[in-house]
Amino acid sequence: MRNHGKKRFWARTGFTATLVLTAAIFASAPVFAAQGLLVKRHEMLDPQMNDAVAATVAVPDGWEIGKGSQVVWNLNIYANPAYLMFEVNGPDEAKFVYSTPFKFHFNQKWPMFTPPASFSQLQIDPDFGVLALQLMTASDFLNWLLKQNSEISGVRIKEITRPQGLDSVINKAVEEENARDIPRLNAMASCNIYQGRTYDLAVAEYSYVKEGKRHEEVGFIVANYRTWMSTSPLSYGKYSILWDVQIMAMSALEGKLKAHENDFALILSNSGPDPVWAETVETITTQGMLREIKRQEDAIRTIRAAQVRASNNQSAIENRRQAQSNVTRGWTNAITGVDTWSGGGEKYDAPTGYGYAWRNGDGNTYYTNDSTFNPNHSSNFSGDWSQMEKVPW
């Protein structure tokens, strides 16, 4: 068990950098309900990949996958050919929302302009098939997004910070990505056009009124900026930036958010895109950017061929899995702290405070502090369950 003696994420009076990777529990407060916590494993399938797994989602008992969860492909959008989103809904109108990044394009030769009031006013950039939008920081994008949401009103932003502890986790991932991708992409293009990735980061706390009730929400926002130099004689030396913003949000009725912090932590730390699916999307993105996908009717064959290549690239898959795990653990540590459990050849993360954990063959897990409990002897549990052991991160 790690991270003793710090305040919980939801309960803090001020979000400081040192809490990001060390936030844990109030020494005087009970951590978990005595009955333990059951978590079910849900797999989102992608029909374009012969129903291969696109994402795995951890669903706490009493929660359910939301109707907005979906996987969408469009190869006409060169720089963003696939979009994945999932939501998990719970009691007290609690909701966890994850989506792959919103992607945009900015060109240095464009005049500076004020972002429009809504997505519907944005124009498609034909060079990349994504929306053209002025560069914004992570916090500015969040403010812009909240203002154009017609379903909410009375937005109150409590705090927006850039936590240094999580910053270091993402910075390491960016450095590793640049070391890999700058030489690779420039070799594919036969010239030095790709300059690498930079990023911005924010954690925001805010509230709003929806359907007559005030909700509170915490959003994790990461903006990535990938710079490409132009080789055109008309714009030589100018740069284009393909930038994206990813938001993970956790919300509930006002005053109820803290009550679900353990649920949010479990969802966050054990959910995300499947590494093979993500590697396939990256391959398709590169092919689209280099215009190697000639006709829309080639879409299915192109996607499935890329899937096969991604499945065979074990090194890339493992690197992607590890990088994703490091980042999600960093986020989760900001909420409750994390313990890692091993069983059935897999690892699972859970909020700190549980003494015992079990797993069945479907990947469902159960966490408890009751040393005498065995799910194999309970009529409320089906399947064969085996006990897991706590392992170092």
LOMI-957684 format. One record per residue (C-alpha): residue number from 1; residue in three letters; chain; x negated, y negated, z negated. Coordinates in Angstrom, 3 decimals. Example, Ala and Ser with C-alpha at 12.3 -4.5 7.8 and 13.67 -1.06 7.14 Angstrom:
% residues 2
(r 1 'ala' 'A' (-12.300 4.500 -7.800))
(r 2 'ser' 'A' (-13.670 1.060 -7.140))
% end
This chain:
% residues 393
(r 1 'met' 'A' (0.000 0.000 0.000))
(r 2 'arg' 'A' (-1.352 -3.448 0.910))
(r 3 'asn' 'A' (-0.721 -7.125 0.294))
(r 4 'his' 'A' (0.357 -7.191 -3.365))
(r 5 'gly' 'A' (1.106 -10.393 -5.189))
(r 6 'lys' 'A' (2.143 -12.713 -2.321))
(r 7 'lys' 'A' (5.511 -14.295 -1.641))
(r 8 'arg' 'A' (7.886 -12.805 0.874))
(r 9 'phe' 'A' (8.248 -14.481 4.259))
(r 10 'trp' 'A' (11.880 -15.537 3.845))
(r 11 'ala' 'A' (11.425 -16.707 0.267))
(r 12 'arg' 'A' (8.397 -18.952 0.655))
(r 13 'thr' 'A' (8.671 -22.671 0.013))
(r 14 'gly' 'A' (5.961 -23.462 2.555))
(r 15 'phe' 'A' (4.647 -21.241 5.353))
(r 16 'thr' 'A' (0.857 -21.348 5.107))
(r 17 'ala' 'A' (-1.749 -19.736 7.320))
(r 18 'thr' 'A' (-2.933 -17.320 4.670))
(r 19 'leu' 'A' (0.538 -15.778 4.336))
(r 20 'val' 'A' (0.724 -14.549 7.915))
(r 21 'leu' 'A' (-1.251 -11.368 7.512))
(r 22 'thr' 'A' (-0.920 -11.038 3.726))
(r 23 'ala' 'A' (2.732 -11.906 2.977))
(r 24 'ala' 'A' (4.274 -9.297 0.718))
(r 25 'ile' 'A' (6.599 -9.157 -2.287))
(r 26 'phe' 'A' (7.679 -10.987 -5.396))
(r 27 'ala' 'A' (6.185 -9.158 -8.333))
(r 28 'ser' 'A' (9.401 -9.705 -10.303))
(r 29 'ala' 'A' (11.891 -8.594 -7.608))
(r 30 'pro' 'A' (12.968 -5.083 -6.607))
(r 31 'val' 'A' (11.709 -4.258 -3.146))
(r 32 'phe' 'A' (14.067 -1.609 -1.774))
(r 33 'ala' 'A' (17.401 -0.036 -2.532))
(r 34 'ala' 'A' (17.061 3.271 -4.362))
(r 35 'gln' 'A' (18.868 5.230 -1.658))
(r 36 'gly' 'A' (16.047 4.650 0.830))
(r 37 'leu' 'A' (16.287 3.632 4.455))
(r 38 'leu' 'A' (17.098 5.717 7.536))
(r 39 'val' 'A' (15.786 4.514 10.895))
(r 40 'lys' 'A' (16.961 6.012 14.181))
(r 41 'arg' 'A' (14.902 5.969 17.364))
(r 42 'his' 'A' (16.645 4.673 20.503))
(r 43 'glu' 'A' (15.110 4.908 23.980))
(r 44 'met' 'A' (16.006 2.453 26.744))
(r 45 'leu' 'A' (15.770 4.151 30.147))
(r 46 'asp' 'A' (14.888 2.598 33.508))
(r 47 'pro' 'A' (16.902 4.008 36.454))
(r 48 'gln' 'A' (14.330 2.612 38.893))
(r 49 'met' 'A' (11.748 4.949 37.358))
(r 50 'asn' 'A' (13.839 8.125 37.366))
(r 51 'asp' 'A' (15.168 7.239 33.899))
(r 52 'ala' 'A' (11.700 6.979 32.411))
(r 53 'val' 'A' (11.509 5.286 28.999))
(r 54 'ala' 'A' (11.206 1.503 29.376))
(r 55 'ala' 'A' (11.287 0.697 25.663))
(r 56 'thr' 'A' (11.638 2.350 22.277))
(r 57 'val' 'A' (13.816 0.576 19.713))
(r 58 'ala' 'A' (13.986 1.306 15.983))
(r 59 'val' 'A' (17.591 1.034 14.741))
(r 60 'pro' 'A' (18.142 0.932 10.937))
(r 61 'asp' 'A' (21.130 2.794 9.545))
(r 62 'gly' 'A' (24.259 0.637 9.847))
(r 63 'trp' 'A' (22.845 -1.289 12.809))
(r 64 'glu' 'A' (23.467 -0.751 16.531))
(r 65 'ile' 'A' (22.002 -1.584 19.940))
(r 66 'gly' 'A' (23.617 -4.737 21.356))
(r 67 'lys' 'A' (25.423 -4.945 24.690))
(r 68 'gly' 'A' (22.845 -7.429 26.013))
(r 69 'ser' 'A' (20.113 -4.772 26.075))
(r 70 'gln' 'A' (19.050 -4.180 29.683))
(r 71 'val' 'A' (16.280 -3.496 32.202))
(r 72 'val' 'A' (16.465 -5.454 35.484))
(r 73 'trp' 'A' (14.209 -5.235 38.565))
(r 74 'asn' 'A' (13.925 -7.789 41.408))
(r 75 'leu' 'A' (10.851 -7.462 43.635))
(r 76 'asn' 'A' (11.669 -10.756 45.340))
(r 77 'ile' 'A' (10.401 -12.450 42.189))
(r 78 'tyr' 'A' (6.709 -11.756 42.832))
(r 79 'ala' 'A' (5.322 -12.909 39.494))
(r 80 'asn' 'A' (8.137 -11.468 37.374))
(r 81 'pro' 'A' (9.528 -8.328 39.068))
(r 82 'ala' 'A' (11.045 -6.746 35.951))
(r 83 'tyr' 'A' (12.854 -8.091 32.921))
(r 84 'leu' 'A' (13.543 -6.199 29.689))
(r 85 'met' 'A' (15.643 -7.326 26.758))
(r 86 'phe' 'A' (17.050 -5.586 23.720))
(r 87 'glu' 'A' (19.067 -6.723 20.752))
(r 88 'val' 'A' (19.894 -4.899 17.537))
(r 89 'asn' 'A' (22.933 -6.020 15.541))
(r 90 'gly' 'A' (23.590 -5.463 11.842))
(r 91 'pro' 'A' (25.750 -6.567 8.898))
(r 92 'asp' 'A' (26.254 -10.277 8.096))
(r 93 'glu' 'A' (26.012 -11.010 11.837))
(r 94 'ala' 'A' (22.318 -10.181 11.576))
(r 95 'lys' 'A' (20.611 -9.849 14.945))
(r 96 'phe' 'A' (17.125 -9.052 16.212))
(r 97 'val' 'A' (16.421 -10.138 19.806))
(r 98 'tyr' 'A' (13.394 -9.207 21.904))
(r 99 'ser' 'A' (12.752 -10.045 25.530))
(r 100 'thr' 'A' (9.854 -9.851 27.918))
(r 101 'pro' 'A' (8.627 -13.368 28.749))
(r 102 'phe' 'A' (10.435 -16.104 30.630))
(r 103 'lys' 'A' (8.073 -16.861 33.532))
(r 104 'phe' 'A' (7.459 -20.196 35.292))
(r 105 'his' 'A' (5.057 -21.891 37.701))
(r 106 'phe' 'A' (3.403 -25.304 37.505))
(r 107 'asn' 'A' (1.200 -26.832 40.213))
(r 108 'gln' 'A' (-1.320 -29.604 39.563))
(r 109 'lys' 'A' (-0.366 -31.379 42.801))
(r 110 'trp' 'A' (3.224 -31.871 41.569))
(r 111 'pro' 'A' (4.191 -35.176 39.914))
(r 112 'met' 'A' (4.877 -34.978 36.186))
(r 113 'phe' 'A' (8.590 -34.718 35.448))
(r 114 'thr' 'A' (10.976 -34.384 32.517))
(r 115 'pro' 'A' (12.319 -30.832 32.064))
(r 116 'pro' 'A' (15.979 -30.620 33.149))
(r 117 'ala' 'A' (18.811 -30.046 30.719))
(r 118 'ser' 'A' (19.409 -26.431 31.717))
(r 119 'phe' 'A' (17.988 -23.434 33.531))
(r 120 'ser' 'A' (20.598 -23.879 36.268))
(r 121 'gln' 'A' (18.881 -27.093 37.376))
(r 122 'leu' 'A' (15.494 -25.458 37.869))
(r 123 'gln' 'A' (14.244 -24.740 41.378))
(r 124 'ile' 'A' (12.676 -21.504 42.619))
(r 125 'asp' 'A' (9.050 -21.840 43.684))
(r 126 'pro' 'A' (8.845 -19.810 46.933))
(r 127 'asp' 'A' (5.109 -19.161 46.515))
(r 128 'phe' 'A' (5.695 -16.977 43.462))
(r 129 'gly' 'A' (9.452 -16.441 43.337))
(r 130 'val' 'A' (9.700 -17.856 39.800))
(r 131 'leu' 'A' (11.201 -21.047 38.415))
(r 132 'ala' 'A' (9.152 -24.231 38.735))
(r 133 'leu' 'A' (8.825 -25.970 35.372))
(r 134 'gln' 'A' (6.601 -28.588 33.774))
(r 135 'leu' 'A' (4.116 -27.179 31.244))
(r 136 'met' 'A' (5.310 -27.184 27.627))
(r 137 'thr' 'A' (3.901 -26.087 24.305))
(r 138 'ala' 'A' (5.543 -23.188 22.457))
(r 139 'ser' 'A' (7.392 -25.523 20.071))
(r 140 'asp' 'A' (8.489 -27.915 22.845))
(r 141 'phe' 'A' (9.926 -24.994 24.809))
(r 142 'leu' 'A' (11.900 -23.831 21.779))
(r 143 'asn' 'A' (13.342 -27.321 21.284))
(r 144 'trp' 'A' (14.289 -27.479 24.970))
(r 145 'leu' 'A' (15.900 -24.040 24.819))
(r 146 'leu' 'A' (17.954 -24.856 21.717))
(r 147 'lys' 'A' (19.245 -28.126 23.197))
(r 148 'gln' 'A' (20.625 -26.447 26.311))
(r 149 'asn' 'A' (22.423 -23.608 24.490))
(r 150 'ser' 'A' (26.112 -24.503 24.792))
(r 151 'glu' 'A' (27.157 -21.791 22.306))
(r 152 'ile' 'A' (25.554 -23.543 19.325))
(r 153 'ser' 'A' (25.678 -26.993 17.742))
(r 154 'gly' 'A' (24.314 -28.831 14.738))
(r 155 'val' 'A' (20.773 -27.513 15.162))
(r 156 'arg' 'A' (18.553 -28.220 12.168))
(r 157 'ile' 'A' (14.865 -27.403 12.502))
(r 158 'lys' 'A' (13.348 -26.760 9.088))
(r 159 'glu' 'A' (9.739 -26.052 10.023))
(r 160 'ile' 'A' (7.536 -25.209 12.999))
(r 161 'thr' 'A' (3.991 -24.005 12.291))
(r 162 'arg' 'A' (1.050 -22.349 14.029))
(r 163 'pro' 'A' (-0.157 -19.644 11.614))
(r 164 'gln' 'A' (-3.906 -19.151 11.804))
(r 165 'gly' 'A' (-3.902 -15.530 10.660))
(r 166 'leu' 'A' (-1.674 -14.411 13.520))
(r 167 'asp' 'A' (-3.549 -16.792 15.810))
(r 168 'ser' 'A' (-6.707 -14.736 15.324))
(r 169 'val' 'A' (-4.893 -11.488 16.203))
(r 170 'ile' 'A' (-3.538 -12.898 19.481))
(r 171 'asn' 'A' (-6.831 -14.626 20.291))
(r 172 'lys' 'A' (-8.646 -11.282 20.149))
(r 173 'ala' 'A' (-6.094 -9.743 22.525))
(r 174 'val' 'A' (-6.510 -12.669 24.933))
(r 175 'glu' 'A' (-10.297 -12.383 24.908))
(r 176 'glu' 'A' (-10.078 -8.675 25.687))
(r 177 'glu' 'A' (-7.570 -9.306 28.482))
(r 178 'asn' 'A' (-9.730 -12.012 30.095))
(r 179 'ala' 'A' (-12.830 -9.815 29.951))
(r 180 'arg' 'A' (-10.878 -7.130 31.802))
(r 181 'asp' 'A' (-8.709 -9.097 34.214))
(r 182 'ile' 'A' (-10.836 -12.022 35.419))
(r 183 'pro' 'A' (-13.394 -9.825 37.249))
(r 184 'arg' 'A' (-10.736 -7.299 38.307))
(r 185 'leu' 'A' (-8.327 -9.786 39.899))
(r 186 'asn' 'A' (-11.063 -11.845 41.526))
(r 187 'ala' 'A' (-12.523 -8.685 43.039))
(r 188 'met' 'A' (-9.108 -7.795 44.455))
(r 189 'ala' 'A' (-8.737 -11.307 45.921))
(r 190 'ser' 'A' (-12.379 -11.370 47.182))
(r 191 'cys' 'A' (-12.920 -14.827 45.663))
(r 192 'asn' 'A' (-13.024 -16.519 42.253))
(r 193 'ile' 'A' (-9.467 -17.831 42.064))
(r 194 'tyr' 'A' (-8.321 -16.499 38.677))
(r 195 'gln' 'A' (-9.559 -18.493 35.673))
(r 196 'gly' 'A' (-7.991 -16.465 32.876))
(r 197 'arg' 'A' (-5.374 -16.832 30.145))
(r 198 'thr' 'A' (-4.955 -19.339 27.335))
(r 199 'tyr' 'A' (-2.036 -19.480 24.890))
(r 200 'asp' 'A' (-0.046 -21.420 22.308))
(r 201 'leu' 'A' (1.790 -20.050 19.277))
(r 202 'ala' 'A' (4.535 -21.174 16.915))
(r 203 'val' 'A' (6.722 -19.789 14.138))
(r 204 'ala' 'A' (9.948 -21.738 13.728))
(r 205 'glu' 'A' (12.679 -21.772 11.091))
(r 206 'tyr' 'A' (15.975 -23.397 12.032))
(r 207 'ser' 'A' (19.740 -23.140 11.647))
(r 208 'tyr' 'A' (22.780 -23.866 13.821))
(r 209 'val' 'A' (26.560 -23.575 13.914))
(r 210 'lys' 'A' (28.096 -20.841 16.078))
(r 211 'glu' 'A' (31.822 -20.093 16.179))
(r 212 'gly' 'A' (32.358 -22.309 13.153))
(r 213 'lys' 'A' (29.754 -20.555 10.960))
(r 214 'arg' 'A' (26.221 -21.691 10.194))
(r 215 'his' 'A' (23.483 -19.194 10.996))
(r 216 'glu' 'A' (19.830 -19.269 10.056))
(r 217 'glu' 'A' (17.099 -17.979 12.359))
(r 218 'val' 'A' (13.369 -17.418 12.518))
(r 219 'gly' 'A' (11.747 -17.418 15.940))
(r 220 'phe' 'A' (8.272 -16.215 16.916))
(r 221 'ile' 'A' (7.205 -18.019 20.104))
(r 222 'val' 'A' (4.114 -17.302 22.208))
(r 223 'ala' 'A' (3.351 -19.281 25.382))
(r 224 'asn' 'A' (0.749 -17.911 27.815))
(r 225 'tyr' 'A' (-0.914 -19.912 30.575))
(r 226 'arg' 'A' (-2.724 -18.145 33.444))
(r 227 'thr' 'A' (-4.650 -20.463 35.759))
(r 228 'trp' 'A' (-5.242 -19.861 39.472))
(r 229 'met' 'A' (-7.388 -22.148 41.669))
(r 230 'ser' 'A' (-6.140 -22.969 45.160))
(r 231 'thr' 'A' (-8.178 -21.898 48.205))
(r 232 'ser' 'A' (-5.990 -23.814 50.671))
(r 233 'pro' 'A' (-7.822 -26.558 52.633))
(r 234 'leu' 'A' (-4.979 -28.959 51.809))
(r 235 'ser' 'A' (-5.205 -28.455 48.051))
(r 236 'tyr' 'A' (-8.699 -27.050 47.487))
(r 237 'gly' 'A' (-9.818 -27.420 43.887))
(r 238 'lys' 'A' (-6.277 -27.903 42.590))
(r 239 'tyr' 'A' (-4.889 -25.392 40.156))
(r 240 'ser' 'A' (-1.627 -23.549 39.681))
(r 241 'ile' 'A' (-0.556 -22.211 36.331))
(r 242 'leu' 'A' (1.725 -19.221 35.991))
(r 243 'trp' 'A' (2.997 -19.608 32.463))
(r 244 'asp' 'A' (5.437 -17.668 30.358))
(r 245 'val' 'A' (7.122 -17.890 26.985))
(r 246 'gln' 'A' (8.087 -14.919 24.849))
(r 247 'ile' 'A' (10.506 -15.321 21.953))
(r 248 'met' 'A' (11.401 -12.791 19.275))
(r 249 'ala' 'A' (14.207 -14.038 17.045))
(r 250 'met' 'A' (15.842 -12.825 13.829))
(r 251 'ser' 'A' (19.096 -14.390 12.692))
(r 252 'ala' 'A' (21.977 -13.915 10.243))
(r 253 'leu' 'A' (24.675 -15.905 8.514))
(r 254 'glu' 'A' (23.218 -18.673 6.387))
(r 255 'gly' 'A' (21.952 -17.277 3.090))
(r 256 'lys' 'A' (21.844 -13.688 4.405))
(r 257 'leu' 'A' (18.598 -13.629 6.372))
(r 258 'lys' 'A' (16.372 -12.652 3.455))
(r 259 'ala' 'A' (18.657 -9.722 2.569))
(r 260 'his' 'A' (17.730 -8.057 5.878))
(r 261 'glu' 'A' (13.993 -8.717 5.912))
(r 262 'asn' 'A' (13.133 -5.021 5.574))
(r 263 'asp' 'A' (15.436 -4.131 8.481))
(r 264 'phe' 'A' (13.862 -6.809 10.659))
(r 265 'ala' 'A' (10.373 -5.650 9.716))
(r 266 'leu' 'A' (11.160 -2.039 10.652))
(r 267 'ile' 'A' (12.681 -3.034 13.999))
(r 268 'leu' 'A' (9.798 -5.328 14.872))
(r 269 'ser' 'A' (6.976 -2.990 13.918))
(r 270 'asn' 'A' (8.387 0.114 15.632))
(r 271 'ser' 'A' (9.975 -1.326 18.792))
(r 272 'gly' 'A' (8.677 -2.568 22.117))
(r 273 'pro' 'A' (8.064 -1.780 25.792))
(r 274 'asp' 'A' (6.720 1.663 26.631))
(r 275 'pro' 'A' (3.018 1.313 27.594))
(r 276 'val' 'A' (3.448 3.252 30.868))
(r 277 'trp' 'A' (6.414 1.076 31.824))
(r 278 'ala' 'A' (4.491 -2.104 31.001))
(r 279 'glu' 'A' (1.436 -0.929 32.968))
(r 280 'thr' 'A' (3.688 -0.132 35.945))
(r 281 'val' 'A' (5.215 -3.626 35.845))
(r 282 'glu' 'A' (1.747 -5.188 35.754))
(r 283 'thr' 'A' (0.694 -3.135 38.794))
(r 284 'ile' 'A' (3.814 -4.187 40.712))
(r 285 'thr' 'A' (3.239 -7.813 39.713))
(r 286 'thr' 'A' (-0.312 -7.743 41.091))
(r 287 'gln' 'A' (0.845 -6.111 44.322))
(r 288 'gly' 'A' (3.578 -8.710 44.716))
(r 289 'met' 'A' (1.198 -11.600 44.091))
(r 290 'leu' 'A' (-1.138 -10.223 46.747))
(r 291 'arg' 'A' (1.849 -9.664 49.076))
(r 292 'glu' 'A' (1.219 -5.929 49.322))
(r 293 'ile' 'A' (4.948 -5.193 48.990))
(r 294 'lys' 'A' (6.234 -5.862 52.496))
(r 295 'arg' 'A' (9.894 -4.897 52.480))
(r 296 'gln' 'A' (12.597 -4.707 49.844))
(r 297 'glu' 'A' (13.570 -1.242 51.075))
(r 298 'asp' 'A' (10.159 -0.030 49.906))
(r 299 'ala' 'A' (11.034 -1.024 46.343))
(r 300 'ile' 'A' (11.902 2.360 44.845))
(r 301 'arg' 'A' (8.941 4.136 46.440))
(r 302 'thr' 'A' (6.593 1.324 45.371))
(r 303 'ile' 'A' (7.776 1.340 41.762))
(r 304 'arg' 'A' (7.569 5.102 41.392))
(r 305 'ala' 'A' (4.117 5.282 43.005))
(r 306 'ala' 'A' (2.914 2.620 40.569))
(r 307 'gln' 'A' (4.482 4.598 37.723))
(r 308 'val' 'A' (2.480 7.679 38.670))
(r 309 'arg' 'A' (-0.761 5.677 38.789))
(r 310 'ala' 'A' (0.022 4.053 35.441))
(r 311 'ser' 'A' (0.784 7.437 33.849))
(r 312 'asn' 'A' (-2.623 8.721 34.932))
(r 313 'asn' 'A' (-4.492 5.672 33.659))
(r 314 'gln' 'A' (-4.817 6.834 30.058))
(r 315 'ser' 'A' (-7.481 4.286 29.169))
(r 316 'ala' 'A' (-5.308 1.336 30.203))
(r 317 'ile' 'A' (-2.286 2.818 28.455))
(r 318 'glu' 'A' (-4.147 3.334 25.193))
(r 319 'asn' 'A' (-5.632 -0.195 25.340))
(r 320 'arg' 'A' (-2.179 -1.638 25.936))
(r 321 'arg' 'A' (-0.646 0.443 23.131))
(r 322 'gln' 'A' (-3.332 -0.640 20.673))
(r 323 'ala' 'A' (-3.093 -4.327 21.628))
(r 324 'gln' 'A' (0.694 -4.273 21.302))
(r 325 'ser' 'A' (0.463 -2.477 17.961))
(r 326 'asn' 'A' (-2.018 -5.004 16.582))
(r 327 'val' 'A' (0.191 -7.951 17.502))
(r 328 'thr' 'A' (3.449 -6.458 16.197))
(r 329 'arg' 'A' (1.740 -5.492 12.942))
(r 330 'gly' 'A' (0.547 -9.086 12.644))
(r 331 'trp' 'A' (4.116 -10.324 13.072))
(r 332 'thr' 'A' (5.487 -7.747 10.645))
(r 333 'asn' 'A' (2.897 -8.561 8.025))
(r 334 'ala' 'A' (4.278 -12.096 8.122))
(r 335 'ile' 'A' (7.615 -10.739 6.887))
(r 336 'thr' 'A' (6.925 -7.999 4.346))
(r 337 'gly' 'A' (3.495 -6.450 4.749))
(r 338 'val' 'A' (3.058 -3.095 6.468))
(r 339 'asp' 'A' (2.274 0.496 5.529))
(r 340 'thr' 'A' (1.444 3.017 8.255))
(r 341 'trp' 'A' (2.789 6.585 8.120))
(r 342 'ser' 'A' (1.676 9.560 10.207))
(r 343 'gly' 'A' (3.713 12.605 11.202))
(r 344 'gly' 'A' (4.377 14.779 14.244))
(r 345 'gly' 'A' (1.347 13.359 16.037))
(r 346 'glu' 'A' (2.786 9.822 15.880))
(r 347 'lys' 'A' (2.376 6.798 13.658))
(r 348 'tyr' 'A' (5.135 4.631 12.231))
(r 349 'asp' 'A' (5.001 1.290 10.434))
(r 350 'ala' 'A' (7.274 0.402 7.533))
(r 351 'pro' 'A' (7.473 -2.459 5.030))
(r 352 'thr' 'A' (5.300 -1.975 1.979))
(r 353 'gly' 'A' (6.903 -0.497 -1.110))
(r 354 'tyr' 'A' (8.022 2.996 -0.138))
(r 355 'gly' 'A' (6.337 5.970 -1.750))
(r 356 'tyr' 'A' (7.647 8.732 0.524))
(r 357 'ala' 'A' (8.558 9.060 4.208))
(r 358 'trp' 'A' (10.117 11.764 6.404))
(r 359 'arg' 'A' (10.439 12.309 10.140))
(r 360 'asn' 'A' (12.542 14.634 12.314))
(r 361 'gly' 'A' (11.921 15.949 15.825))
(r 362 'asp' 'A' (13.850 13.094 17.460))
(r 363 'gly' 'A' (11.501 10.505 15.985))
(r 364 'asn' 'A' (14.037 9.307 13.399))
(r 365 'thr' 'A' (12.467 8.347 10.072))
(r 366 'tyr' 'A' (13.553 7.995 6.452))
(r 367 'tyr' 'A' (11.764 6.030 3.722))
(r 368 'thr' 'A' (12.408 6.410 -0.004))
(r 369 'asn' 'A' (10.964 6.078 -3.485))
(r 370 'asp' 'A' (12.702 9.244 -4.696))
(r 371 'ser' 'A' (10.032 11.939 -5.044))
(r 372 'thr' 'A' (12.681 14.666 -5.441))
(r 373 'phe' 'A' (14.648 13.858 -2.280))
(r 374 'asn' 'A' (14.392 16.221 0.713))
(r 375 'pro' 'A' (16.586 15.436 3.765))
(r 376 'asn' 'A' (16.547 19.127 4.722))
(r 377 'his' 'A' (18.668 19.788 1.624))
(r 378 'ser' 'A' (21.163 16.976 2.294))
(r 379 'ser' 'A' (24.395 17.349 4.273))
(r 380 'asn' 'A' (23.991 13.742 5.416))
(r 381 'phe' 'A' (20.925 14.614 7.522))
(r 382 'ser' 'A' (20.742 16.844 10.601))
(r 383 'gly' 'A' (17.750 18.525 12.210))
(r 384 'asp' 'A' (14.461 19.609 10.704))
(r 385 'trp' 'A' (12.611 16.986 8.692))
(r 386 'ser' 'A' (8.924 16.990 7.753))
(r 387 'gln' 'A' (7.202 14.774 5.245))
(r 388 'met' 'A' (4.776 12.140 6.530))
(r 389 'glu' 'A' (1.652 10.835 4.875))
(r 390 'lys' 'A' (0.513 7.276 4.391))
(r 391 'val' 'A' (-2.640 6.517 6.409))
(r 392 'pro' 'A' (-4.998 3.537 6.767))
(r 393 'trp' 'A' (-4.026 0.918 9.343))
% end
